[in-house]
């Protein structure tokens, strides 16, 4: 529906509503006035007729009543007349028989009268206030209804004529008003089809004209924008072509090729930025390929070494296993998924009895392995009979690097070296031990000789003989203890740590050492608590550590050249941090510049040929295996070695 038609219809509807209201008001006013007048006329007619027949009603003069009624109903508007006495008896009536046959019912308004087109009213026949009867009459409403209908007819005719005129004028006005809207529509249609050069005519200075001007301004702006967009599109297409060239370069680079030349690096726009970024990408990819090559070489190098290497990332998952690690731990790895953590590896190893040390307390052992000190070597026994020296290092940005070296042969060699060292020590102590054995043997010889002399003289005093024999037994026991100490000290280590009493080891080593030191004029003082102190380790190797420290103290005193000295061994058991042992000497101490290197393998302060440099290194490893520490510091007269061991008695 066009705007012009909408305008005409709108005006017509408004006119229709106005005319309907006017007609309704007019008809209402006309109908109300006519019906009121008709009711007033009926009442006036009734009063006049009542006055006219009052005497006849009183006298019951029926002939007069009939004549009067006949005259009255000759009037076209009077439909019927009925006269009743005071008792309600009809005295006379006349008029339309149809109206007279219907029971009388007074009409209260015009609407009830329109049902039979007759206004029914009744009036009393009154004389001096006394009612002598009733007059009932009906006045026809047809004349009034015809007048109202005719008035409505002419109102409708006038309304129709008015609406026709309004429609004609409205159509003309709508045509004038919608002409410029039509121009706007045509212009918008052309612009929608791409004709941005189209303009519409502008007439007048009203709102539509102003809208037309704005429309032309908009069309011009759109034309300018399209020209700008076209220029930008051309530029973008040109840039797209350059970007495709750079993308091809990036594709070649990402595929592993080398970009011989990246164009447009000198451009100041985003294409130049992209080109320069491509050059950086090319350099980065070169570095990545170089890093990958180095990584591959590193992996190959790791696979060549005999030492086991495993790398676990920051999130705990395994990143790398070298060939040695895979081969040595094949049974454990076969039971694990492709992605696993160090904890998974340890748990599976414990489940397969690969770690004998974990049997007593698996969870505690695994926790100790996971949270061990950074870069601190620790030996782990590996089933069936291997010993691994492991180092667990936390590397920033990578994770945990675990290395393990099979030192089984090394430990066996160390035990052989320790055994040889013990044999050498026993050889060194041979003179002192012989002196120690000669003393009880001399006492035994003298006691036996005295007994023989007494027997020869026949003087076999039982008390005397019992005393001599008792002394012989005591000296025999003394010699037996010395031999037992040498036998225990000389036995081979079996490699299995067990709980032992620290006090017993200190007493036995002190006995052996004292026998040697007495021949050198070096005193040995021992201060050991009477209580037991249980530690975990290999007793034979630990006693060799003590004897090595005492032997080193002896050598330091001899190097002084004073001819005498003192070595003191003291123990403190049951402290909060375990058990402590100190060995001090008067040998002048250790040079300060070599204190930190004293426990390094093959490092010695002795003259060439007098030391291998392995004694203190092996001692350091032995104490570490016992979860203890060994340290050294200088005193005023010499050196003091301190051994700290955890208690294993609980």
Secondary structure, 3 states (H helix, E strand, C coil): CCHHHHHHHHHHHHHHHHHHHHHHHHHHHHHHHHHHHHHHHHHHHHHHHHHHHHHHHHHCCHHHHHHHHHHHHCCCCEEEEEEEECCCCEEEEEECHHHHHCCCCCCCCHHHHCCCCEEEEEEEEEECCEEEEEEEEEEECHHHHHHHHHHHHHHHHHHHHHHHHHHHHHHHHHHHHHHHHHHHHHHHHHHHCCCCCCCCCCCCCCHHHHHHHHHHHHHHHHHHHHHHHHHHHHHHHHHHHHHHHHHHHHHHHHCCCCCCCCCCCCCCCHHHHHHHHHHHHHHHHHHHHHHHHHHHHHHHHHHHCCCEEEEEECCCEEEEECHHHHHHCHHHHHCCCCCCEHHHHHHHHHHCCCCHHHCCCHHHHHHHHHCCCCCCCEEEEECCCEEEEEEEEEECCCEEEEEEEECHHHHHHHHHHHHHHHHHHHHHCHHHHHHHHHHHHHHHHHHHHHHHHHHHCCCCCHHHHHHHHHHHHHHHHHHHHHHHHHHHHHCCCCCCCEEEEHHHHHHHHHHHHHHHHHHHCEEEEEECCCCCCEEEECHHHHHHHHHHHHHHHHHHHHHHCCCCEEEEEEEEEEECCEEEEEEEECCCCCCHHHHHHCCCCCCCCCCCCCCCCCHHHHHHHHHHHCCCEEEEEECCCCEEEEEEECCCCC
